[in-house]
Amino acid sequence: MVRVLVVDDSGFFRRRIIEILNADSYIEVIGQASNGKEAVKLVTSLKPDLVTMDVEMPVMNGIEAVRRIMKVNPVPILMLSTHTTEGAQSTLDALEAGAVDFISKTFEKENSLPEVAYRMLRARVRVLGKQRVTEKKPVIKPRQVDTKKQGHYQIVAIGSSTGGPAALPKVLTALPETFPLPILLMQHMPSTFTPAFAQRLNQLCAIEVREAVDGDSLKPGLALLAPGGKQMVVESVNGRGIVRIVDGLPTMQYRPCVDFTFASLAKVFPKKVLAILLTGMGSDGCEGARKLKAGASTLWAQDEASCVVYGMPMAVAKAGLVDQVIPLSEIGDRLVKAV
């Protein structure tokens, strides 16, 4: 059972979220609050497994509430965000403060089948609400480092989802301005969020980071973030790697999709890709990783202990595709040494 506290200044929206969550017998809404100050008190007294948190509220906003909760009574927090530029910035602030993930407050309107959106919300609450479980989990042993491959890469590709907005800065800030390879970033994120996220990463990092546009050239020390709602692939044009931003197939669950980008890299850079899968729900990246490994490229995965959700890295580890399993705190430094 996942016990949830719902926080929003709108009584209508609180009732709607509670109704959706209570439709799952595995989820129990144990309380509700109309502002951040109430939320901080209720987290202490009710000890929920997960909190859904609005950003903009009176008395105390969601960002400050997240900071206080994470300092005193850490618990997984799922932010409810508006799809605006200001909403994106505020949500990124909340993720930096310790929230683990976010969804749009208009998630019902963004799906042609509302029941599908409801199931996705409940599934996310189920997964994130389990993150406080302390039972011992199975350990997947990493393979030994293949030193023959070090120094022979031509591109780095990093895929991430839930927990990625906090994990990516920890990797990318370890890279020097002179990092010798181009980098592609595929983070599951809506289109209104990726420009703000790229800008924030660029401010934090020594390397250049920006949202990719169609026709971008791959350059050393440049990290290109796949735009939300689109797919990013790489083509070889006159011997140069060129980024293409496309719509992709309507049947694709993720936009951007890590599998889609990995598959294109397997064709353009056989043996020369260093791919990394960070924290994330689901198994996106696994099929693309198979294609990369078939072409003798290298794959790293974040270790379970440092993941917010051990889904995407677990999928490739269980499939036997991983060359190294690495704690998040070490990935950046190892990346510098590997190239």
N, C-alpha and C positions, 0 to 999 in steps of 0.2 A: 504493500500500500504506500502510495506517495501522498503525503499530507501537504496541502498547498495553502499559502496565504495570498490573497488577491488584493493588490493595491492600485487604486485609481480614484481620481477625484470625481469621476462621472459615475453616479449610481447606476445609470442605464448600462454603461459598459461593464461595470463590475458584475451586474446580474447576468449579462450575456456571457461573460467568460466563465462564471460559476456554472451556468446552465450547460455550457459546452463541456467543461471538465467533469461535471458530475454525471455525465452520460457514460463515463468510463468507470466501471466498478472497482478498478485498481487505483483510482484517484479520489481523494477526499479533500474538499475545500473546508479547512478548519477555521477560517477567519477572513475578514476583509478590513481594509483601512482606506480612508479617503485622502491621506497625505503621508509624506515621508516620516513625520514625527510619530504618528500613530503606528506606522509600520515598524519602526525601530523598537518600540515598546512591545508590540505583539510578537515580533521575532523572539524576543527574550522570554516572554511568558509562554508562548505556544510551541516554540521550537519546531517550526515547519521543516519539511524536507526540501521545499522549493518556494520561492517567492516570485510572483509575476508583478512587475513594477512599471508603472507609468513614469514618464520622464518629467513632464510639466505638471506640477501640482502646487497648491497653495501651502503655506506654513513651512514646509520643507520639500524641496524638489527631489526627484528620484535619484539624481546624481549624488547629492549629499547623503541621502538615505543609504545608498549603496556603500559609500565610504564608511559610514558609521556602523552599518551592519557587519561589513567585512572586518572591521577593526575589533568589534566586541563579540559578535556571534556569527561567524562565517557560515554562509548557507548559499547554495546555488541560486542565482537571481536571473530571471528571464525578463528582459526589458520589452516593453510595448512601445513601439516607436512610430512617429508620423513620418510619411515619405516626403520630407521637404529637406532643403539644404540645411536649415537650422536643426531639424530633427536628426539628420545624419550626424552633424557635429556633436549634438548633445548625447546621442547614443554612443558614439565613439568615446566620449568623455566617461560615460557610465561603464563601458567595457574596460577602459583603463583603470577605473576605480575598483573593478573586481567583478562586475556582472559577467556571466559566462556566455550569454547569447542574447539574441533579440529577434522579435518578429514584428511585422507591420501591424498597426492597429486596424488597417483596412484589409486584413488577410482574407476576409470573407468575399470582398469585392474583387480580389485579385485572382480568384479561381473560378472558372466557369461552373464548377460543381462544388458548392459550399461544403457539402459533407466531406469531400476530399480534404478541404482546408481544415475542417474540424479534426479529422483523423490525424493530420500532420501535427496540429497543435498538441493534441493529446499524446501522440507518440514522442514529441520533443519533451513534454513535461515528464513522461515516464522515464525517459533516458536520463535527463538532467537531474531528476529527483533521486536517482539511484547513486549519484556521485558521492554521497556521504557514506556509502557502505564501506566498511573497513575490513571486510573479510579478505583473506589472502587470495590473490588471483594467480592463475597460471602464468608462468614466466616463459617467454619464447626466447631461446638462446640466439644471440646474433652470430653471424658467420664471422670468420676472421677477415681482417682488412686485406683487400686485394691491392697490394702496393704497385703491381704492374700497371694498374689503370690510373694511378695518380699522375697528374700533370698532362693527361692526354684528353681531357674533356674540352668540348667546344661551347657548351651551353649548360646552364643550371635551370631546372624547372621545379617549382615548388607548388604543391597542391595542399589546400587546407579548407576546413569548414568550421564547425562549432569550436570555439576557442582560438581560431586562427588570428582574429584581429589583435589578440594579446600575444600570441606566439610569434607571429611574423616579425614584429619589431625586435624581439630578443635575438632572432637569427640575423636580421639584416643590419642591425646596428654594430654587429661584430665585424662587418666587412669594411676594409679600407677604401678610400676614394679611388685607389689604383687597382681595385679588383679587376682581374684580367678577362673575365667572361661576361657575356650578356646573361640576364636572368629573366625568366618568365614566372609570373605569380598568378595562380588561379585560386581565388578565394570565393566561396559561395556567398554572394552578397548582392542585394538589389542594385539596380542601375542608379538610383538616387544616392547611394552610399559610396560607390567606388571612387568617384572623383575626390570626395572629401578624405577618404581613406588613403588614396595615393598621395594627396597633398600632405597629410599628416606624416606618412612614412618618409616622404622627401625631406620634411623638416627635421626628422629625428636622425636620419642616416647620412653617412659620409658619401655613399653612392647616390646617384640620381634615381629617383623613383617617380614614375608618372603613369597615368592611365593610358593604356595602349590605344592607338588609332590605326585604322586600316592603312597599310603601306609603310608602317614603321620599319626601320632597319634595325637589325640586332647589333648592338654596340657594347664593347667592354665597359663594365661599371654602370650599365644602365639596366634598371629593373622595370619591366613593363607589367602593369597590373591589368588583367583581363577585365573589360567593362562588364558590369552587371547586366544580365538580360541578353548577352551575346556570347558567341563562341570565339576563341582565339586559336588560330592555327598558324603554322609556319610553312612557307614555301621557299624553294631555292630558285632565285632569279639571277641568271648570269653568275652563278657561283656565290651569291650573297643570300643570307637568310632574311626573308621579308615576312613581316607579320600581316596576317589577314584577319579581319574581324567580320564574322559572318553570323547569320541568324541560326544556322544549324537546323536539325530536324525538329519538328514540333513535338515529337515523341520523347525528346530528351528531358529527363527530370531536372537536370541541373543546368543553369546558364549563369556563369560559365561551368563547363564540364571538364574535369581534370582528364578523364579518359580521352576526350576528343583532342585535347592539346598534346597529351603524351603520344597518341597514335601518329599525329603528324610529325612529331619530333623523331619517332622511330624510323620514319621514311627518309627524312632529310639528314639526320645526324646518326647513322648507325654506329654503334660502339662508342659514341662521343658524348652521350647525354649523362649528366649526373642529376637524377631525379630524386626528389625528397617529398615524402608524404607526412604532413603534420596532423595534429589533432583534428577530429571531425567525425560526424555521425555518418553512418552508412558505409558504402564500399566504393564510392567514386574514386577512380584512379587505378583500381585493381586490373581491369581489362587492358587499360592503356599500358600499365606496368608489364603485363605479359608480352605485349608487342615490343616494348623497350628491351626486356630481358632476352627475347628471341633474337634481337639484334646485338646482344652482348653489351648493352649499356649498363649503368650502375644505379642501384636503388637503395636509398636510405629511408628509414622510418623512425619517427619519434617513439620513444619508449612509453610503455603503458603508464608508468608512475607519474610522468609529467604531462600527460594528456588530460584535457578537460573531458573529452569523450574519446575513448579508445575504439574507434570504429574503422575509419579509413586505414590507419596504420596496421590495425589488427588483421584486416582483410588480406593485405599483401603479405604480412608475416605468416599467417596461416596457410597461404597459398605457396609458401616457400620461395618467394620472389625477392626477398630482402637481403642485401649484402651487409648492411649494418643496422642495428637498432641502437639509437643514441638518445640520451637525455636531452631535452630541449636546451638546457643551459650550455651544452657542449657543441651543438650543431654548427653554430656560426664559426667558432674557432677551428673546428675540424674542416669546415668548408674552405677556409683560408689556406689551410695546410694541404688540402687535397688538390688544389688547382695550381 
